[in-house]
């Protein structure tokens, strides 16, 4: 089985035989799909030609391009209602819950079936989703570290463009350090706040 997850920044292509062990290739989502496919290691060409492919993501235009490049007979459609049956929720409209969030929530529910969890997915956006008592209770979305840094650079006159990286100090003594520390502290504070609110709603959890 092949799983293709198309994100805003990266696309992950995974092969599995047992649903637990995966061989994963990661490529920029904006790259030409024909070039991505041609550049995959040798086993992939036979896998793509012979095995079922499950395709999804958060960029509909890119998903359509992938579908056009793959053998239509190999592509299997997701059962959109399956998620809501496995994890009851009140999300509105139901189909607007992102593919990436569904995958993370289902994986968390499978790996920790009897625990209340805050499911954190950090990519272009950071999502914080509350999973408790076998239900998805909603979440929060905020900009990812890279997106926050790019937004500051693009919408100010003098702040530089940076990529996320670790910083060994608590308070910066350069603009670069201050930016890195600020966006990281903001994201960490958002996670802490979500955990605090989740614990208030479900005492003894997390």
Beta strands, then each sheet from edge to edge (+ up, - down):
strand 1: 2-6
strand 2: 10-16
strand 3: 22-28
strand 4: 53-57
strand 5: 75-76
strand 6: 117-122
strand 7: 125-132
strand 8: 135-143
sheet 1: 3+ 2- 1+ 4+ 5+
sheet 2: 6+ 7- 8+
end
